[in-house]
Amino acid sequence: MKTKPINGKFELIALPYAEDALAPVISAETIRFHHGKHLQAYVNNLNAALAGSPLEGLPLEEVVVKSEGGMRNNAGQTLNHNLYFLQFSPTPAKTAPTGELAAAIDRTFGSFENFMTEFVQKGVTLFGSGWVWLAADNDGNLQITQESNAGNPIQHGLHPLLTFDVWEHAYYLDYQNRRADQLKDLGKLLDWSVIEARYTDALQ
Ligand code: MN
């Protein structure tokens, strides 16, 4: 599913939950800063950079792959945060994967539990600011990738399915330096119906 601009502009995504719904793992204060300030700034900077450029009007995913420099950073951060915020729910429709995605996770990581442990560990060991991803190739094979700064596996021809933001702004107000604790707790807020839909889309 590609994210198309509306009248040439990308918009701040609306959250499908109240700003205090994910507390205490993600507090209302963090949502106000992370979604309302950080993400809004990335969207504004992206729109400003795109105005009059050859990439204006393209879907966000194509801008991420084709842009460079500051535009690339702001496009990446916009896409990354959209995927991040929309995968959470205070009342997930699915608290674990089922079907084809569950089978692929078992095949690749041994079990869902092993996958979550490895995913959190890859987030903990990512040095500095960045994102840890579960991504699929065109055949549905899974891998975990670590991306620095605004990186997204879409740049390597992969389909992003699930991500944890390990920039300090994502967790510092609620967990201070305890990144590992927040990543473990984030697992409880994942709605696997959203992640499964991304996997189905990746296999189209
Ligand atoms: Mn962030």
Residues whose N, C-alpha, C, O or C-beta is under 5 A from the ligand:
A	BS01	MN	D165 W167 A170
